[in-house]
């Protein structure tokens, strides 16, 4: 399965939150009991890690979870990059669910 593509915008100096739901090919929520999720943000050349996303379950049995980056971390991000979301199922199989460009908005009030 190829990961879905979804571009995000991170506002420098603000907390970033993204709510997601893992669904199968028939659009049925996947019970993610026993799964682990990790997501990372790299620079656009994919050779320097800019941040790890924090992860929290909203409703694990319905595949609902949230990724976030604290404002103290986004304040140090100074360039756009790329990210992906990797899940590991209870059998240890890994697959990428999501990937995309992470645009940076430096904002006005933060400066």
PyMOL commands that set and color helices and strands:
alter all, ss='L'
color gray80, all
select helices_A, chain A and resi 60-62+71-74
alter helices_A, ss='H'
color red, helices_A
select strands_A, chain A and resi 4-5+8-11+16-21+36-43+49-52+54-59+64-69+81-88+94-105
alter strands_A, ss='S'
color yellow, strands_A
deselect
rebuild
show_as cartoon
